[in-house]
């Protein structure tokens, strides 16, 4: 129950209905295939550009100190940071979802 609640909040996907739970089950089944991949002797990749070093540019600050002007366009600011709007699916409280999830095949 806690894992589903956590995934729901991370993905901003509502798993309250059968379609949502089936979609989650399909995603988990797909991801479980990765356990079958033999990675014995395979070195981890540091970059997709393994044969050459990554390009680094010298950054020069040409403008700045405009945070106040930028944040003036934002709907909600907390401690100097903009607060992103929530996902497009409003999630109900955990207690409201528990009854549906308990009656599913999970």
N, C-alpha and C positions, 0 to 999 in steps of 0.2 A: 504494500500500500504506500509506504513512504517513498519507494523507488519510483512508482508511477507518479506520485505527486511531484517529486523532484523533476522527473523528465517532462512532465506537463508544464511546469513553470519555466524550465530551460527552453523548451521548444515553442512555448506559447501555442500549444496545440491542445485542444480539448479532447480528452479521452473518455468523456462521460457517455458517449454513445457507442454502439456496436461497431460502427465504421471506424471510429478512432482507435478502439482497442484492436481491431483487426489490422489496422495500419501499423500500429506499434508492434504487434506480434510479427508481422511481415518484415519490419525493419530489423527486429532482433534476430530473426531467423537468417536474414541476409548477412548481418554482421557476424553471426556465429560461424559463417563459412571461413572467416579469416583464421580461425583456430586450426584449420586443416592445412594451412600454408606452411610448408617446410622452409624455415629461415636459417637452418643450420649452416654456419660458415658465411653468412651474408653480413657484410659490414654495414652499419647504419649510414645513411646518406646525410651529409651536412648541407648539401645544396643540390638543386637540380642541375646546376652548372658545375659538374664534378671536374671537368677538364680545364677549368680556368677560374681564376679568383673573381670574386664578386666585385662589380664596379661600385666604387664609393665616390660620391661627389663632394666637393667642398661647399658646404652650405654657407651662404652669406645672407645675413638678415638685412633686408632692405626696408621693411616696414615692421611695425609692431606696436605693442602697448595699446591695442584696440579691443581688448577683452570686454570692456564696458559697453562699447558700441555693438559688438556682436551679441552679447548677452541681453541687450535691450530688446532684441527681436525674439527672445525665447519666452515661452509660456511660463516655465517654472525653473527657478535657479535655487540650488542648495549649496551653500558654502563656496560660491564662486564657480560652480560647475552647472552646466545645463542638465536638466533631467529629461531623458528621452521619453517620449510617450509610450504607454504600454503597447503590447502587441494588439493585433486586430481582433483577437478573440478574448473577450472578458471571461476570466476564470472565476468560478464560484468558490466559496470557501471550502476548505478541505472536508469539513463535516458534511457538506451537501453532496460531495462527490463520493464519499465513502460508501453510501448505500448502493449506488449503481455498480461500483467496482466490485463490491463483495458478491453481487449477484451475477457477475460475469464469469467467464472460464479462467480468470486469473486466480 
